[in-house]
Amino acid sequence: MRPTAPLDPFDIKILVHLQREGRCSNVDLSAAIALSESPCLLRTKRLQDAGVIRGYRAEVALEKLGSHVMVFSEVTLSSHRPRDFRKFEARIGKYQEIVECYNVSGGYDYLLKIVAPSITWFQALMDRLLEDDIGIEKFASRIVLRQPLDQRGYPLNTIASGRPEWE
């Protein structure tokens, strides 16, 4: 899927920098990408208005807040009609512990990323989802032991150019 307006190298530089430093000022951003302040601000606002930049967030260090568990759950639905997918998606959106959801191809229908205070809490959540009668046929879960890599951003230069950076 292509953006509504083509992105040029300065737009990509803005996006790459903002992925790393979302709170930087326009002055710092313009210096980082070697573009004067006014055009930099106009470009950033255009990217926001076009929906290319969806928002800004704080990265929270969960380990500083207390004990938690992160789990990836593979969910298979019993029926594959569009209304069954909509029903499932609407219901899981009501649980704040489900922080990401992907409709995927392959051996199951959805991959959920769940963050809960404990395994017990996670299991109670899954029991609740099964009781909700939202079409779950089966699920398999993987508890995250550690996260050796966290890119904190997308490979924007590669996506924009369509070529890997190692070429």
Buried (B, 14 or more C-beta within 10 A) or exposed (E): EEEEEEBEEBBBBBBBBBBEEEEBEEEEBBBBBEBEEEEBBEBBEBBEEEEBBEEEEEEEEEEEEEEBBBBBBBBBBEEEEEEBBEBBEEBBEEBEBBEEBEEEEEEBBBBBBBBBEEEEBBEEBBEEBEEBEBBBEEBEBEEEEEEEEEEEEEEBBEEBEEEEEEE
